[in-house]
Amino acid sequence: MTQFTHFSTAFPHGRLREVFNGIWFVEGGWDMPVPLKPRISRSMTVIRHDDNSLTLVNSLRLSEAGLKELDKLGRVERVIRLASMHGADDAFFRERYNAKVFALKGTRYIRGLTADTDDIESYFEPDEWFDEKTGLPIPDSCVWVMNSPKLKEACVLLQRDGGILLAGDMLHNTPVPSPYTNRIAKIGMRLFGLAKSCNIGVGWWMMTKPSGSELLDLLSLPFQHVLPIHGEPVIGDAKAKYQPAIERYAKRSQRKKWRGEVQESLN
């Protein structure tokens, strides 16, 4: 097991707020590892189980005050990594709480921001790998995996309250820049039209090139709410709210695939 002596800093974040019975949500900031260091928002979901243990989905390191607030909720025992381009704080929670880390099978922990990871060494190993077949130790849940992107993504569907979808980079909800973003990020969001509610993760889509048919498969999942990795919770009618963006980007993916096939046939 890899031991760490240095962890990513705790960035400013909000309070843990209960969005469903036994489920909390917190939003904070993160400096992207690119020039100018735009500080974007990212979010973590906390699930409390009947034995008072906690599962952290899309981990986000909290300040000492935030960790004390977290400790009042229960015992941190599990960390779930859904998105291939996230997970920088997983090692911190394993070190502090001896939490078991679960990561999507077929992904790796890499530094930097790239979808071309073949020649990059993984800096961390989870305790367990999961996929659709293995599932996760979360009662009344199932795992859905998007396999077509250059970097795999997973969602967890909690089969309660009409269906709660815990999402990675594929689904965002950032109608306005959050208070945890910096000026560079706010300018970029407005310049590139990223300040939108119930949207596909545009940067993720451009970098990883998911198939249009797999994007449409999201609409087959029975969910009414989304707790995203970027932005605010979408409570109620979430599938209908995300449907226009999902269908729009599915069509764009299909056009990109067609253009690529035509170009390949001409070469």
VEXDREN-2710 file (C-alpha; in Angstrom, 1 decimal):
% VEXDREN-2710
k/r/px/py/pz
1/MET/0.0/0.0/0.0
2/THR/1.4/3.4/-1.0
3/GLN/2.2/5.7/1.9
4/PHE/2.0/9.5/1.5
5/THR/3.8/12.2/3.4
6/HIS/2.4/15.1/1.4
7/PHE/-1.2/15.6/0.4
8/SER/-3.0/18.2/-1.6
9/THR/-4.1/21.2/0.4
10/ALA/-7.6/21.8/1.6
11/PHE/-9.2/24.4/-0.5
12/PRO/-12.1/26.7/0.6
13/HIS/-15.4/24.9/0.8
14/GLY/-18.9/25.2/2.2
15/ARG/-20.8/23.4/4.9
16/LEU/-22.0/19.8/4.7
17/ARG/-25.7/20.0/4.1
18/GLU/-28.2/17.2/4.2
19/VAL/-29.9/17.0/0.9
20/PHE/-31.7/13.6/1.6
21/ASN/-32.1/11.6/4.7
22/GLY/-28.6/10.4/5.6
23/ILE/-27.0/12.0/2.5
24/TRP/-24.9/15.2/2.7
25/PHE/-23.4/17.3/0.0
26/VAL/-20.5/19.8/0.1
27/GLU/-19.1/22.1/-2.6
28/GLY/-15.5/23.5/-2.6
29/GLY/-12.7/24.6/-4.9
30/TRP/-9.8/23.0/-6.7
31/ASP/-6.9/24.5/-8.6
32/MET/-6.6/22.8/-12.1
33/PRO/-3.1/21.6/-12.9
34/VAL/-2.8/23.9/-16.0
35/PRO/-1.3/27.4/-16.6
36/LEU/-2.9/30.3/-14.7
37/LYS/-4.3/27.8/-12.2
38/PRO/-8.1/28.3/-12.7
39/ARG/-9.8/27.4/-9.5
40/ILE/-13.0/25.5/-10.4
41/SER/-15.7/24.1/-8.1
42/ARG/-16.0/20.4/-7.2
43/SER/-18.4/18.6/-4.9
44/MET/-18.5/15.6/-2.6
45/THR/-21.4/13.4/-1.5
46/VAL/-21.4/11.7/1.9
47/ILE/-23.7/8.7/2.6
48/ARG/-24.4/7.5/6.2
49/HIS/-25.3/3.8/6.6
50/ASP/-27.3/2.1/9.3
51/ASP/-24.1/1.2/11.3
52/ASN/-23.1/4.9/11.4
53/SER/-20.3/4.4/8.9
54/LEU/-19.8/6.9/6.1
55/THR/-19.1/6.5/2.4
56/LEU/-17.5/9.5/0.6
57/VAL/-18.2/9.7/-3.1
58/ASN/-16.0/12.0/-5.2
59/SER/-13.7/12.8/-2.3
60/LEU/-12.9/16.4/-1.4
61/ARG/-10.4/17.2/1.4
62/LEU/-12.0/19.4/4.0
63/SER/-10.5/21.9/6.4
64/GLU/-9.9/20.8/10.0
65/ALA/-13.2/22.5/10.9
66/GLY/-14.9/20.6/8.1
67/LEU/-13.4/17.3/9.2
68/LYS/-14.7/17.9/12.7
69/GLU/-18.2/18.4/11.1
70/LEU/-17.7/15.3/9.1
71/ASP/-16.7/13.3/12.2
72/LYS/-20.0/14.2/13.9
73/LEU/-21.9/12.5/11.1
74/GLY/-20.2/9.1/11.6
75/ARG/-17.1/7.0/10.9
76/VAL/-15.4/7.5/7.5
77/GLU/-14.9/3.9/6.2
78/ARG/-15.1/4.0/2.4
79/VAL/-14.1/6.3/-0.5
80/ILE/-15.6/5.9/-3.9
81/ARG/-13.9/7.3/-7.0
82/LEU/-16.2/7.6/-10.0
83/ALA/-14.2/9.9/-12.4
84/SER/-10.9/9.1/-13.9
85/MET/-9.7/12.7/-13.7
86/HIS/-10.5/13.0/-10.0
87/GLY/-9.3/11.3/-6.8
88/ALA/-6.5/13.5/-5.7
89/ASP/-7.8/13.5/-2.1
90/ASP/-8.4/9.7/-1.9
91/ALA/-5.0/9.1/-0.3
92/PHE/-5.6/11.7/2.4
93/PHE/-8.8/10.0/3.6
94/ARG/-7.2/6.6/3.5
95/GLU/-4.3/7.9/5.6
96/ARG/-6.4/9.8/8.1
97/TYR/-9.2/7.4/8.6
98/ASN/-7.8/4.1/7.3
99/ALA/-10.7/4.2/4.8
100/LYS/-11.0/1.6/2.1
101/VAL/-10.7/3.2/-1.4
102/PHE/-12.8/1.8/-4.3
103/ALA/-11.9/2.9/-7.8
104/LEU/-13.4/2.1/-11.2
105/LYS/-11.8/-0.9/-12.9
106/GLY/-9.8/0.1/-15.9
107/THR/-8.8/3.6/-14.6
108/ARG/-5.5/4.9/-13.1
109/TYR/-4.4/7.6/-10.8
110/ILE/-2.3/10.1/-12.7
111/ARG/-1.0/13.6/-12.2
112/GLY/-1.9/16.4/-14.6
113/LEU/-4.8/16.7/-16.9
114/THR/-4.7/14.5/-20.0
115/ALA/-6.8/11.7/-21.6
116/ASP/-3.6/10.1/-23.1
117/THR/-2.4/8.1/-20.1
118/ASP/-0.7/5.1/-21.7
119/ASP/2.8/6.2/-20.9
120/ILE/2.1/7.8/-17.5
121/GLU/2.8/5.9/-14.3
122/SER/0.0/5.5/-11.7
123/TYR/0.9/7.2/-8.4
124/PHE/-1.7/5.5/-6.2
125/GLU/-3.5/2.2/-6.0
126/PRO/-7.0/1.7/-4.5
127/ASP/-7.8/-1.1/-2.1
128/GLU/-10.5/-2.5/-4.4
129/TRP/-11.5/-2.1/-8.1
130/PHE/-15.2/-2.1/-9.0
131/ASP/-17.4/-2.3/-12.0
132/GLU/-21.0/-3.1/-12.9
133/LYS/-20.6/-6.7/-11.9
134/THR/-18.9/-6.3/-8.6
135/GLY/-21.0/-3.3/-7.5
136/LEU/-20.2/-1.3/-4.3
137/PRO/-20.9/-1.8/-0.6
138/ILE/-23.8/0.7/-0.7
139/PRO/-27.2/-0.8/0.0
140/ASP/-29.9/-0.5/-2.7
141/SER/-27.5/0.8/-5.3
142/CYS/-26.2/-0.2/-8.7
143/VAL/-23.2/0.9/-10.8
144/TRP/-23.4/2.1/-14.3
145/VAL/-20.2/2.5/-16.4
146/MET/-19.5/4.5/-19.5
147/ASN/-16.9/2.5/-21.3
148/SER/-16.5/4.4/-24.6
149/PRO/-14.6/7.5/-23.5
150/LYS/-10.8/7.5/-23.5
151/LEU/-11.1/7.6/-19.7
152/LYS/-13.8/5.5/-18.2
153/GLU/-16.6/7.0/-16.0
154/ALA/-19.0/5.5/-13.6
155/CYS/-22.3/6.6/-11.9
156/VAL/-23.9/5.1/-8.8
157/LEU/-27.7/4.9/-8.8
158/LEU/-29.2/5.0/-5.3
159/GLN/-32.6/3.2/-5.6
160/ARG/-34.4/5.5/-3.2
161/ASP/-36.3/8.8/-3.2
162/GLY/-37.2/8.2/-6.9
163/GLY/-33.6/7.5/-7.9
164/ILE/-30.5/9.5/-6.9
165/LEU/-27.7/9.5/-9.5
166/LEU/-24.2/10.2/-8.2
167/ALA/-22.2/11.3/-11.2
168/GLY/-18.6/12.0/-12.2
169/ASP/-17.4/14.4/-14.8
170/MET/-20.2/13.5/-17.4
171/LEU/-22.9/15.6/-15.7
172/HIS/-22.4/19.2/-14.4
173/ASN/-24.8/21.7/-12.8
174/THR/-23.1/25.1/-12.7
175/PRO/-25.7/27.7/-13.8
176/VAL/-23.4/30.4/-12.4
177/PRO/-19.7/30.3/-11.3
178/SER/-19.7/29.1/-7.6
179/PRO/-18.1/31.3/-4.9
180/TYR/-15.3/28.8/-4.7
181/THR/-14.0/29.6/-8.3
182/ASN/-11.4/32.3/-8.9
183/ARG/-11.6/35.1/-11.5
184/ILE/-9.7/33.2/-14.2
185/ALA/-12.2/30.3/-13.9
186/LYS/-15.2/32.6/-13.9
187/ILE/-13.9/34.3/-17.1
188/GLY/-13.3/31.0/-18.7
189/MET/-16.7/29.7/-17.8
190/ARG/-18.5/32.7/-19.3
191/LEU/-16.2/32.8/-22.3
192/PHE/-16.7/29.2/-23.3
193/GLY/-20.4/29.0/-22.3
194/LEU/-19.8/26.6/-19.3
195/ALA/-22.0/28.5/-16.9
196/LYS/-25.0/26.4/-17.5
197/SER/-27.4/24.3/-15.5
198/CYS/-27.9/20.6/-16.1
199/ASN/-25.2/20.3/-18.7
200/ILE/-22.8/17.7/-20.0
201/GLY/-19.2/18.2/-18.7
202/VAL/-18.0/20.0/-21.8
203/GLY/-14.3/19.7/-21.1
204/TRP/-14.6/16.0/-20.3
205/TRP/-16.6/15.5/-23.5
206/MET/-14.0/17.2/-25.6
207/MET/-11.1/15.4/-24.0
208/THR/-12.5/11.9/-23.7
209/LYS/-14.8/11.6/-26.8
210/PRO/-17.6/9.4/-25.5
211/SER/-20.0/7.7/-27.9
212/GLY/-23.3/9.3/-28.6
213/SER/-25.2/6.0/-28.0
214/GLU/-23.7/5.6/-24.5
215/LEU/-24.6/9.2/-23.7
216/LEU/-28.2/8.4/-24.6
217/ASP/-28.0/5.3/-22.4
218/LEU/-28.0/7.7/-19.4
219/LEU/-31.6/8.4/-20.2
220/SER/-32.5/4.8/-19.6
221/LEU/-31.5/5.0/-15.9
222/PRO/-34.4/5.6/-13.5
223/PHE/-33.3/8.8/-11.7
224/GLN/-35.1/11.9/-10.5
225/HIS/-32.1/13.6/-8.8
226/VAL/-28.4/14.2/-9.6
227/LEU/-25.6/14.8/-7.2
228/PRO/-22.8/15.9/-9.5
229/ILE/-19.0/16.2/-9.1
230/HIS/-19.1/19.8/-10.3
231/GLY/-21.8/22.2/-9.2
232/GLU/-25.0/22.0/-7.2
233/PRO/-27.5/19.2/-6.6
234/VAL/-30.4/18.8/-9.0
235/ILE/-33.4/17.8/-6.9
236/GLY/-36.5/16.7/-8.8
237/ASP/-37.1/16.1/-12.5
238/ALA/-33.4/15.8/-13.1
239/LYS/-33.6/13.4/-16.1
240/ALA/-36.0/15.8/-17.9
241/LYS/-33.7/18.7/-17.1
242/TYR/-30.6/16.9/-18.4
243/GLN/-32.2/15.4/-21.4
244/PRO/-31.7/18.3/-23.8
245/ALA/-28.0/18.5/-23.1
246/ILE/-27.6/14.7/-23.3
247/GLU/-29.3/14.5/-26.6
248/ARG/-27.5/17.5/-28.0
249/TYR/-24.0/16.2/-27.1
250/ALA/-25.0/12.7/-28.3
251/LYS/-25.7/14.1/-31.7
252/ARG/-22.4/16.0/-31.7
253/SER/-20.5/12.8/-30.7
254/GLN/-22.2/10.9/-33.6
255/ARG/-21.2/13.7/-36.0
256/LYS/-17.6/13.6/-34.8
257/LYS/-17.5/9.8/-35.2
258/TRP/-18.9/10.1/-38.8
259/ARG/-16.3/12.8/-39.7
260/GLY/-13.5/10.7/-38.2
261/GLU/-14.6/7.6/-40.2
262/VAL/-14.8/9.7/-43.4
263/GLN/-11.4/11.2/-42.9
264/GLU/-10.0/7.7/-42.2
265/SER/-11.4/6.4/-45.4
266/LEU/-9.8/9.2/-47.3
267/ASN/-6.3/8.6/-45.9
END
